Protein backbone atom coordinates (compact mmCIF):
# COMPACT_ATOMS: atom_id res chain seq x y z
CA UNK A 1 0.00 0.00 0.00
CA UNK A 2 3.07 2.27 0.09
CA UNK A 3 2.26 3.10 -3.54
CA UNK A 4 -0.41 5.45 -2.12
CA UNK A 5 2.30 7.71 -0.70
CA UNK A 6 3.46 8.73 -4.18
CA UNK A 7 0.19 8.45 -6.16
CA UNK A 8 -2.63 8.51 -3.59
CA UNK A 9 -5.50 8.99 -6.06
CA UNK A 10 -4.54 6.39 -8.67
CA UNK A 11 -7.56 4.09 -9.16
CA UNK A 12 -5.46 1.83 -11.39
CA UNK A 13 -2.57 1.32 -8.97
CA UNK A 14 -1.23 -2.27 -9.02
CA UNK A 15 -1.43 -2.22 -5.22
CA UNK A 16 -5.23 -1.94 -5.43
CA UNK A 17 -5.85 -5.04 -7.56
CA UNK A 18 -7.54 -6.86 -4.67
CA UNK A 19 -9.94 -3.95 -4.12
CA UNK A 20 -10.87 -3.80 -7.79
CA UNK A 21 -11.65 -7.52 -7.60
CA UNK A 22 -13.64 -6.99 -4.41
CA UNK A 23 -15.67 -4.24 -6.10
CA UNK A 24 -16.49 -6.57 -8.99
CA UNK A 25 -17.18 -9.74 -7.02
CA UNK A 26 -19.32 -7.93 -4.45
CA UNK A 27 -21.04 -5.80 -7.13
CA UNK A 28 -20.39 -2.70 -5.03
CA UNK A 29 -23.31 -0.25 -5.31
CA UNK A 30 -24.02 3.27 -4.00
CA UNK A 31 -25.18 3.13 -0.40
CA UNK A 32 -23.56 -0.24 0.33
CA UNK A 33 -22.03 -0.34 3.83
CA UNK A 34 -18.51 -1.79 3.74
CA UNK A 35 -15.91 -2.46 6.42
CA UNK A 36 -12.31 -2.43 5.16
CA UNK A 37 -10.50 -4.44 7.84
CA UNK A 38 -6.77 -3.73 7.85
CA UNK A 39 -7.05 -0.72 5.53
CA UNK A 40 -3.43 0.42 5.84
CA UNK A 41 -3.03 3.83 4.20
CA UNK A 42 -6.69 3.80 3.18
CA UNK A 43 -6.41 3.83 -0.61
CA UNK A 44 -8.60 0.73 -0.99
CA UNK A 45 -11.31 2.21 1.22
CA UNK A 46 -11.23 5.34 -0.91
CA UNK A 47 -11.56 3.29 -4.11
CA UNK A 48 -14.71 1.57 -2.80
CA UNK A 49 -16.12 4.92 -1.63
CA UNK A 50 -15.59 6.32 -5.13
CA UNK A 51 -18.14 3.73 -6.27
CA UNK A 52 -20.71 5.18 -3.90
CA UNK A 53 -20.18 2.85 -0.93
CA UNK A 54 -20.20 4.02 2.68
CA UNK A 55 -16.84 2.69 3.85
CA UNK A 56 -15.23 2.40 7.26
CA UNK A 57 -11.53 1.59 7.16
CA UNK A 58 -9.84 0.30 10.32
CA UNK A 59 -6.18 -0.37 11.00
CA UNK A 60 -4.00 -0.82 14.08
CA UNK A 61 -1.52 1.85 12.94
CA UNK A 62 -2.54 5.26 14.27
CA UNK A 63 -0.05 6.87 11.87
CA UNK A 64 -1.58 5.14 8.85
CA UNK A 65 -5.12 6.07 9.93
CA UNK A 66 -4.08 9.69 10.46
CA UNK A 67 -2.51 9.81 6.99
CA UNK A 68 -5.58 8.19 5.40
CA UNK A 69 -7.93 10.63 7.14
CA UNK A 70 -5.89 13.63 6.09
CA UNK A 71 -5.55 12.39 2.51
CA UNK A 72 -8.96 10.88 1.74
CA UNK A 73 -11.25 12.12 4.51
CA UNK A 74 -12.13 15.37 2.76
CA UNK A 75 -11.62 14.24 -0.85
CA UNK A 76 -14.39 14.59 -3.41
CA UNK A 77 -16.24 11.27 -3.79
CA UNK A 78 -18.68 10.09 -6.42
CA UNK A 79 -22.24 8.75 -6.24
CA UNK A 80 -22.77 9.78 -2.63
CA UNK A 81 -19.84 7.74 -1.35
CA UNK A 82 -18.45 8.24 2.16
CA UNK A 83 -15.24 7.15 3.83
CA UNK A 84 -14.02 7.32 7.41
CA UNK A 85 -11.12 5.72 9.25
CA UNK A 86 -10.56 4.45 12.78
CA UNK A 87 -7.80 2.78 14.78
CA UNK A 88 -8.52 -0.84 15.70
CA UNK A 89 -6.36 -3.88 16.44
CA UNK A 90 -7.83 -6.78 14.45
CA UNK A 91 -6.15 -9.24 16.82
CA UNK A 92 -8.88 -8.51 19.38
CA UNK A 93 -11.34 -6.06 17.78
CA UNK A 94 -14.93 -7.00 16.99
CA UNK A 95 -17.22 -4.74 14.90
CA UNK A 96 -19.84 -2.84 16.88
CA UNK A 97 -21.70 -1.69 13.75
CA UNK A 98 -23.18 -3.80 10.95
CA UNK A 99 -22.13 -3.89 7.31
CA UNK A 100 -23.32 -5.32 4.02
CA UNK A 101 -19.80 -6.52 3.22
CA UNK A 102 -16.40 -6.83 4.83
CA UNK A 103 -13.16 -6.62 2.85
CA UNK A 104 -10.03 -8.39 4.15
CA UNK A 105 -7.34 -7.79 1.54
CA UNK A 106 -3.69 -8.79 2.06
CA UNK A 107 -4.22 -8.94 5.82
CA UNK A 108 -4.49 -12.51 7.08
CA UNK A 109 -0.91 -13.45 6.18
CA UNK A 110 0.31 -10.85 8.69
CA UNK A 111 -1.18 -12.84 11.59
CA UNK A 112 -0.06 -16.18 13.03
CA UNK A 113 -1.89 -19.09 11.33
CA UNK A 114 -3.74 -20.01 14.54
CA UNK A 115 -5.19 -16.49 14.78
CA UNK A 116 -6.72 -16.48 11.29
CA UNK A 117 -10.00 -18.34 11.97
CA UNK A 118 -10.80 -16.28 15.07
CA UNK A 119 -10.08 -13.03 13.24
CA UNK A 120 -12.41 -13.96 10.38
CA UNK A 121 -15.09 -15.20 12.79
CA UNK A 122 -15.15 -11.85 14.61
CA UNK A 123 -15.38 -9.92 11.35
CA UNK A 124 -18.17 -12.16 10.08
CA UNK A 125 -20.28 -11.10 13.07
CA UNK A 126 -20.27 -7.58 11.64
CA UNK A 127 -22.22 -8.65 8.56
CA UNK A 128 -25.89 -7.71 8.30
CA UNK A 129 -27.07 -10.66 6.24
CA UNK A 130 -30.59 -12.02 5.91
CA UNK A 131 -31.58 -15.56 5.01
CA UNK A 132 -32.08 -14.61 1.37
CA UNK A 133 -29.74 -12.77 -1.01
CA UNK A 134 -30.02 -8.96 -0.86
CA UNK A 135 -32.53 -7.28 -3.15
CA UNK A 136 -30.43 -4.13 -3.59
CA UNK A 137 -28.30 -5.56 -6.38
CA UNK A 138 -25.09 -6.30 -4.54
CA UNK A 139 -23.59 -9.48 -3.11
CA UNK A 140 -23.06 -9.46 0.62
CA UNK A 141 -20.38 -11.39 2.46
CA UNK A 142 -16.75 -11.23 3.51
CA UNK A 143 -14.33 -10.74 0.63
CA UNK A 144 -10.98 -12.36 1.36
CA UNK A 145 -7.88 -11.82 -0.75
CA UNK A 146 -4.97 -14.16 -0.01
CA UNK A 147 -1.61 -14.19 -1.78
CA UNK A 148 -0.81 -17.89 -2.22
CA UNK A 149 2.82 -18.48 -1.30
CA UNK A 150 2.84 -22.06 0.02
CA UNK A 151 3.53 -23.57 -3.40
CA UNK A 152 6.19 -24.26 -6.01
CA UNK A 153 5.68 -20.91 -7.76
CA UNK A 154 6.72 -19.06 -4.63
CA UNK A 155 9.92 -21.11 -4.27
CA UNK A 156 10.81 -20.39 -7.90
CA UNK A 157 10.31 -16.66 -7.34
CA UNK A 158 12.43 -16.82 -4.18
CA UNK A 159 15.29 -18.23 -6.26
CA UNK A 160 14.75 -15.59 -8.94
CA UNK A 161 14.81 -12.79 -6.34
CA UNK A 162 17.80 -14.27 -4.46
CA UNK A 163 15.86 -14.78 -1.25
CA UNK A 164 16.05 -18.58 -1.02
CA UNK A 165 18.74 -18.66 1.65
CA UNK A 166 16.71 -16.44 3.98
CA UNK A 167 13.69 -18.74 3.63
CA UNK A 168 15.83 -21.81 4.27
CA UNK A 169 17.10 -20.19 7.46
CA UNK A 170 13.50 -20.13 8.71
CA UNK A 171 12.35 -16.62 7.92
CA UNK A 172 8.66 -16.35 6.97
CA UNK A 173 8.90 -13.92 4.10
CA UNK A 174 7.21 -13.68 0.75
CA UNK A 175 9.04 -13.68 -2.58
CA UNK A 176 9.22 -9.87 -2.52
CA UNK A 177 11.19 -10.01 0.72
CA UNK A 178 8.35 -8.80 2.96
CA UNK A 179 9.30 -9.90 6.47
CA UNK A 180 5.98 -8.84 8.04
CA UNK A 181 4.28 -12.05 6.87
CA UNK A 182 3.68 -14.56 9.66
CA UNK A 183 1.82 -17.21 7.64
CA UNK A 184 2.02 -18.77 4.20
CA UNK A 185 -1.22 -20.00 2.63
CA UNK A 186 -1.83 -22.49 -0.16
CA UNK A 187 -4.98 -23.43 -1.99
CA UNK A 188 -5.75 -26.39 0.28
CA UNK A 189 -5.84 -24.09 3.29
CA UNK A 190 -8.86 -22.12 2.07
CA UNK A 191 -11.73 -24.52 2.81
CA UNK A 192 -10.42 -25.60 6.26
CA UNK A 193 -9.83 -21.92 7.09
CA UNK A 194 -13.39 -20.99 6.12
CA UNK A 195 -14.83 -23.93 8.04
CA UNK A 196 -12.82 -23.09 11.17
CA UNK A 197 -14.15 -19.53 10.97
CA UNK A 198 -17.75 -20.78 10.86
CA UNK A 199 -18.22 -19.78 7.25
CA UNK A 200 -18.62 -21.21 3.79
CA UNK A 201 -17.05 -20.27 0.46
CA UNK A 202 -19.80 -18.73 -1.67
CA UNK A 203 -17.59 -17.67 -4.56
CA UNK A 204 -13.96 -18.04 -5.55
CA UNK A 205 -11.49 -16.83 -8.17
CA UNK A 206 -8.05 -18.39 -8.56
CA UNK A 207 -5.25 -16.90 -10.60
CA UNK A 208 -1.72 -17.31 -11.81
CA UNK A 209 -1.10 -13.57 -11.83
CA UNK A 210 -4.00 -12.33 -13.99
CA UNK A 211 -5.25 -15.48 -15.83
CA UNK A 212 -7.99 -17.38 -14.00
CA UNK A 213 -8.12 -21.18 -13.60
CA UNK A 214 -11.86 -21.78 -13.86
CA UNK A 215 -11.77 -25.57 -13.83
CA UNK A 216 -9.78 -25.49 -10.62
CA UNK A 217 -12.29 -23.03 -9.13
CA UNK A 218 -15.14 -25.46 -9.83
CA UNK A 219 -13.24 -28.34 -8.27
CA UNK A 220 -12.45 -26.36 -5.13
CA UNK A 221 -16.10 -25.36 -4.70
CA UNK A 222 -17.10 -29.00 -5.13
CA UNK A 223 -14.46 -30.12 -2.64
CA UNK A 224 -12.76 -32.46 -5.13
CA UNK A 225 -9.25 -31.87 -6.46
CA UNK A 226 -7.97 -34.15 -9.20
CA UNK A 227 -4.25 -34.86 -9.51
CA UNK A 228 -3.83 -32.41 -12.43
CA UNK A 229 -5.65 -29.80 -10.37
CA UNK A 230 -3.32 -30.33 -7.43
CA UNK A 231 -0.36 -29.90 -9.73
CA UNK A 232 -1.93 -26.76 -11.17
CA UNK A 233 -2.47 -25.34 -7.71
CA UNK A 234 1.30 -25.25 -7.24
CA UNK A 235 1.40 -22.36 -9.73
CA UNK A 236 -1.29 -20.18 -8.14
CA UNK A 237 -0.43 -16.69 -6.94
CA UNK A 238 -3.79 -15.23 -5.88
CA UNK A 239 -7.00 -16.40 -4.24
CA UNK A 240 -10.08 -14.18 -4.02
CA UNK A 241 -13.08 -15.61 -2.20
CA UNK A 242 -16.38 -14.49 -0.73
CA UNK A 243 -17.29 -16.09 2.58
CA UNK A 244 -20.74 -16.27 4.15
CA UNK A 245 -21.58 -17.23 7.72
CA UNK A 246 -22.22 -20.96 7.70
CA UNK A 247 -25.87 -20.88 8.79
CA UNK A 248 -26.81 -18.22 6.22
CA UNK A 249 -24.91 -20.08 3.52
CA UNK A 250 -26.69 -23.33 4.40
CA UNK A 251 -30.11 -21.66 4.28
CA UNK A 252 -29.38 -20.08 0.94
CA UNK A 253 -28.09 -23.37 -0.45
CA UNK A 254 -31.29 -25.09 0.70
CA UNK A 255 -33.33 -22.38 -0.99
CA UNK A 256 -31.47 -23.03 -4.25
CA UNK A 257 -29.21 -20.00 -4.29
CA UNK A 258 -26.19 -20.63 -6.51
CA UNK A 259 -22.60 -19.71 -5.61
CA UNK A 260 -21.31 -16.40 -6.87
CA UNK A 261 -19.97 -16.73 -10.38
CA UNK A 262 -18.73 -13.33 -11.54
CA UNK A 263 -18.76 -13.45 -15.32
CA UNK A 264 -16.44 -10.51 -15.99
CA UNK A 265 -12.74 -11.18 -16.27
CA UNK A 266 -11.80 -7.56 -16.87
CA UNK A 267 -9.39 -6.11 -14.37
CA UNK A 268 -7.15 -3.11 -14.36
CA UNK A 269 -3.49 -3.93 -13.95
N, C-alpha and C positions, 0 to 999 in steps of 0.2 A: 504493500500500500504506500510505500515511500514515493512512488511515482506521483502521488497527489501533491507532494511538496513542490514539484517543479511545474506540473500542469494540472492544477486542482480541478479545472472544469472541463476535462477531456472525457466526453462520454464514450470514446472509443479506445480508451487506455487498455493495454493488454492486462493490466492488473485488475481490471473490472470484468473479466470474462465470466467469472462465476455469477456476478450480479446480473449480467445480461441474460445468462441462462436462467437464472431465477425468475427474472421478469417474464421470460417467455413461457417457462414451464408452469408458473403460477398464474399466468394470464393477468398480470398486474393491471388494475383498473383504477380510475379516479375514486377516491374515497376509501380505498382498501386500507385497513389498519395493519401495519407491518412492524414487527420487532426485528431489528438487525442486531443479533447477539454477537459481540466481539467485533464491533464496527471499526476499530482502529482509528484511522484519521478521518473516517466519515464519508469518504467519496462514494462508497457503495450505497449508503443511506440516501445521499443526495441524488444519485442516479434514479433510485426507485421513487423518490419524491418528485422528480422531474416528470414522472409518468402519472402524477396525480395522487399517489399514495400518501397516507398520513403515517410517517415513519418515525420510530423511536430507535435511536442507535445507542447502544450501551457498550462500555469498555472499561476495563479495570484501570487503564492509564489516565490519570487526571490531566496530564499534559496533552495527550492525544485528544481527549474530549474537549479541552479548552481550545485547541487549534481548530477542531472540526466546527465548534460553535462559532468561533470568530470568522471562519472561512465560509461556511455554508448556512449558518443560522439566519442571516439576513439576506441571503441571495434570492434573486428572482426565480420563482418556481412556476411550472406550467400546470394547467388543468386543476388548479386548486390544491396542489400538493403542499404538504407541510413536513418539516423535519426538525427534530429536537434531539439533543444528546444528553446522556447522563452517565455518571460513573457507577459501575457495578462490577463486582468480582464474580464471574460466572462459576467459580469453584464452589460458591455457596449460595449465590443469588437465585431467587425465584420470582418470576413476574407477579406483580400485584395487579396489573391491568390485564385486559384480554385483547387478543389480536386475531385477525383473520389468517395471518400467516407469520411464520418465524423463519428468518434466514440465518443459517449458520454456515458461513463461507470461509474456508481456510482457517478454521478455529480448532477443531477437535484434535488435530495432530499436535497442538501445543500443550495438551494435557496428558497426564499419565494414562495408559490404556484402561486401567481399572476405574478411572474417573469418568470416562466417556459416557457409559449408559446412564449414570445418575445425572450428569449434566443435561443430556437430551431429555430425560424423563421430567426434570424440573421445567425445562423450556416448553415441553409439550403441554404442561398444565396451563400455560398462558394462552392456548388456542381456544377461540370461541367457535366451536364446531358443533353443528347439529347432526342429527342422525342421517339426514339426506344432504346431497351436494348443494352448495349455495346457489341461490337463484340469481345472484347479482352478475354472474358472468365470469367470475374468477374461480380458480382452484384454491381451496384452503389446505393448510398443512404446514409441515416443517420442511423447508428446503435445506438439504445438506449437500455441501460440496466438499469432497475429499480428494486430495491429491494421492494417487495410488503409488506408493514407493516400495512396498514389500513385494517386489517382483524382479524378473530378469532385466527388464528395461532400465530400472533404476540403477542396477549394478553396472550395466554398460555405460550409462551416463556418468556414474562415479569415476569409472576408468577414463572416460573422455575428458572429464574436468579435473583429473589428477587429485581426486579426493578419496581414492580407494583405501589408502593406508590409514587415514583417519577413521574410516568406518570399521576397518579390521581391528583397530585399537579399542573399539567399543563405543565410539561416539555416535549418538543418534542424530544424524544430520541428513538433510536431503541432498539431492545431487547438485543443488546450487550452493551448497555449503552453509545453509541456514542451520545454526546450532540451537535454535529455540524450539525445535521439534522434539517432543518427548515420546512420540509413538509413530510407528510406521504401519499403514493399513494396506491390505490387499483386497482383491475382490471378494474372497471368501469370508472376509470379516464383516461384510455389510449386513447380511441377514441375521447372524447372531447378535450383532450390535443393536439392530433395530428391535429384535425380540427381547433382549435384555433391558431395553429402554421402555418396554411396554408398548411398542408401536409396530406398524406393518408398512412395508414398502408399497406405496401406491403408484409410483412411477419411477422410472430409472433411465438414465442415459449414460452410456459408457463410451469412452473415446481413447484413441491413440492420438494425442494432440487434438486436432480438430475432427478427423473422420470418426463417425460413429460405428459401433459394431452391433447392429440391430439383432442379429441372430443370438448373440451372446446375451443381450438384454432380455430377450424372450425366455431364454433358458434360466437366467437368474430369477426372473419373476415366477417361473414354474418350479423353481427349486431343484432343477436337474441340469447338471453340467456334464456334457460329454467330454471325452478325452481331448478332441480337437479344441473344444471351448476352453478347457483348462490350460491348454498350451497357449491359446490366444490371449488368455487373461494375463499371461506373463508380460505382455507388451502394453498393457493399459497404463495410461497416465492420469486419467481423470474419471471420477464417478460423481454424477449429479443425481440425487434421488429426492423424492418427496415422501415424507413419512406421515402417517396418520396414527393417532392413538388407536390402540388395538381394538377396543370395543367398538369405536365408531367405524373403523375399517371393516370389522366383521359384520356389522349391521348393514353397511353399504353393500358389501359383497353378497349378503343374503338377499338384498333388495335388487340385485342384478346390476349394480353400478360397476362399470369396467375400469381397469386401471388407467391412469393417465397415459396417454400416448401422444405427446406433442408431435404434430406432423410437419413442423417447420424445422429445417436444418440450418437456416440462415443464422449466422453469428458474426458479429464484428470481431476482427482480430486486432 
